[in-house]
Amino acid sequence: MPIVPLTDLGSTELADYTSLTDVALRSRSEPERGMYIAESSTVISRAVAAGHRPRSFLLEPKWLPDLEPLLAQVGAGEHGDIPVYLAEQDLLQEITGFHLHRGALAAMHRPPLAPVAQIVAGARRVAILEDIVDHTNVGAAFRSAAGLGVDAVLVTPRCADPFYRRSVRVSMGTVFQVPWTRVDPWPDGIDALRDAGFVTAALALDDDSITLDELADDPPERLAMVLGAEGHGLKARTVAACDLTVRIPMAGGVDSLNVAAAAAVAFWATRRR
């Protein structure tokens, strides 16, 4: 497959990339089309390392030599049948909406989601993201999960897609590193986690809550931490279904943290020591 220079946003070869610039279209079509977009050489490399297959690459010409070993590894451009398109930075910026560092994009085949039981089979610590619709927070939570040793992440049916471009970018590609899947139905899925031996802990402000310090001082063998969206937090039904309610002690008249920050604090406090 030859390397193809492109100069026009209307090029049919760019359909995977340009048809995903609208937020509403992207949220509807990406899961159904079985693909996602990886941005930057670091993120693309982590996706490939996780076993994900590229559909095509879109690169700024000056970065082609740097990506050559990866292209050879996956069979792209002159090394196989995966197309490689070249576009200058201004065209890439029109597609992404920002200056792309180390200009590289890849359209990737989306792997099928595994069952919850498979994802948590060997896990000791699991994070559950309930209805978090901000893609930045989802990506940041995944990055903390990877960096602080959380074994798996479950996302509820209404949670934002971890493979959405911004989630992937903010996570620095760690969404490919931490095993994850959707838990559905929810919160009924809590029962299945309990049957698997997990103690479920809802991070919420509640009169009956224990502190994160108390949880960390005597952690259960298997722990599932549930985090909710900004603003309204966890659903009352979810909190009621969990075994514990846990709060992060605060100071300075602040009642809570951003969910991504709260996730990082909880993951660090309950890490294996």
Disulfide bonds with the S-S distance in Angstrom:
none
